[in-house]
Amino acid sequence: MTSQAIEGACAFAWRNYLLLHSGVSESDKRRSSLYRYVATLRDTGEHDFILLCCK
């Protein structure tokens, strides 16, 4: 998975998270945690965009 796919999966998941949690700011520290989580999944061999962004 390319870094562009990781960015896309994170952006999609983060937008959905913000829709469900209106009190969270765009720059919340959980966004970087989400990125690390998705990058870690990629390192384990997971490449399914839908699984990564919607898990």
C-alpha positions, 0 to 999 in steps of 0.5 A: 500500500502506498502512502497515498492509500494510507492518507486516503484511508485515514482521511476517509475514516477521520471524516466519518469519525468527526461526523459521529463526534461533533465535539472533536476538533480537526487537529485532535491527537487521535488523528495521528493515532489513527494514522499510526494504526493504519500504517501498522496494519499496512506493515502487517500486510493488510492492503484492503482500503475498505477494511482500513478506512472503515474498521 
